[in-house]
Amino acid sequence: MKIILISDVFLPPFQTSIGMIVKNFAQELKNKGHDILIITSTQDKKEVGQFKYQGLNVWRVYANLSPRLRSYLTLYNPQSVKLVAKIIKQFAPAIVHVHLIHYLLSYHCLKIAKKSGAKVFLTVHDVMLFHYDKLMPRNGNYIYKVNAWDRIKEAKKRYNPFRNIIIRYYLKYVDKIFSVSNALRTLLEINDIKNIETIYNGINLNDWAMDFKKTKAFRKKYHLDNKKVIFFGGRLSGAKGGDQILRAIALIKRRVNNIILLVVGEENRYVREMKNLVRKLRIEKNVIFTDWLETNQLKAAYYNMDVAVFPSLCFESFGMTNLEAMACKKPVVSTIFGGPKEVVVDGKTGYLVNPNNIELMTDKIVDLLKNPQKARGFGEEGYLRAKELFSLHQQVERILKWYNKFIKI
C-alpha cells in the first residue's frame, strides 16, 4: 500500500519520543514492502521540501505558529494546508495515518486526507484532543471529564471556546482512532471522543542491544565507575516530577553511598530551575545534567544506570521511557498515573508509586540499589514483558489489520 504518515515532529531536528515512534513505525512498514511518505513540519522556510532520513522519504512543510494563536491556527493553519493537500494529491495514498498535528500542521489535515479518497487513521499520544496541556489531577482524580473552567484555567488568554467543537468536527473524517493505552482511551471516551481502539507503542528490541564500547565510553565521560546510577529523563518539566526526584536524591544519599542522578533532557527553563533546587538541596555532587542525548548515547546512559525513575505528576498516556528501560533490562520506578500501570508490573518489573509520596519513592529506589540481584531480576522480567507484549512487530501487525479491514470496505 501507499501510506502517508503525518506528524508535526520528526527526526531531525525534533529529538522527541513521538518522532522516534513515527520513524520506527515507518521503517517497519517499509520493511514489509509498503510505499511510505512522511509529512512533517519545519519552522525554517529554507528546509521546506523533500529529503531522505535513514532511507525514508520525508516532506517538510513550513509551519511556525505563535503559541498565543495556537488554539486557533492548529485547527486550520493557512501556512501549511495547501502544501499538505498538494503532497497528498500527488502521492495518492490508500492510507493516511496521523500521529501529531495539534502544534503546527493543524487538524484540517484530517479533512484533506479524507477528501483525497484515503482511509484516515489517528494515533492519539496525549490529551490535546480535549485539553490544552498536561492533565493534572482534580481532587486527586486523573480520570475525569474536563470542563470549560478547567480549560480556561490552563489556557488563560489562549482559550478558544470553539476549539473542542471544531476538533470533534474534524474527527468525523477519521475512520479509526488508536489510543496508546487503555487509560488514555478511558479518558478520551469520558471526554466525548469515540471510535477508539487501544494499540500500544512498540519497541524494536534489537535497536536497544548494548554496544559495549559506547557504554564504556559513556561511563568514562561522566565518571560513573563505582557509582550507583539513577536515570531520570525525557521532556523535562515540573509535571514530569523533576522536583520530586531531586528531593528523593537528597534523602537517598543519606542511605546509599556514591549515588548519581543522571538527568537526561534538553536544556530549558525548567532545567535551570532544577539546577537551582540542586544547589538549594546541596546535592551538586550527586546530580549530572547531560542535556539531550542522541539515540546511541541515550542507550549507553540506560545501560550505565542501576534504576530508571519516571515520577510524572501529570496523567501519563503511555510512558515510552519505561519501555526503553525495560528493553535495556533495567528496573523502573514509575508513576501510578495513567498508562505506565499497563507497562510496568508492580513488584515484578519495577515499582509503581505515587510520586507525591517522596518517602515511598525513596524507599523503592533504595530497595533496588541495595538489592542488585532483585534489580537484575526485575530487569530480566521487564525485558521479557517488552518482548511479549510491546514489540514493534506486534503493534504494526495490529495496525495493518485495521488498514486492511477498511481498505476492503
Buried (B, 14 or more C-beta within 10 A) or exposed (E): BBBBBBBBBBBEEBBBBBBBBBBBBBBBBBEEEBBBBBBBBBEEEEEBEEEEBEEBBBBBBBBEBEEEEBBBBBBBBEBBBEBBBEBBEEBEBBBBBBBBBBBBBBBBBBBBBBEBEBBBBBBBBBBBBBBBBBBBBEEEEBBBEBEEEBBBEBBEEBBBEEBBEBBBBBBEBBBBBBBBBBBBBBBBEEBEBEEBEBBBBBBBBEBBEEEEEBBBEBBEEBEBEEBBBBBBBBBBBBBBBBBBBBBBBBBBBEEBEEBBBBBBBEEEEBBEBBBEBBEEBEBEEBBBBBEBBEEEBBBBBBBBBBBBBBBBBBBBBBBBBBBBBBBBBBBBBBBBBBBBBBBBBEEEBBBBBBBBBBEBBBBBBBBBBEEEEEBBBBBBBBBEBBBEBBBBEBBBEBBBEBBEEBEEE
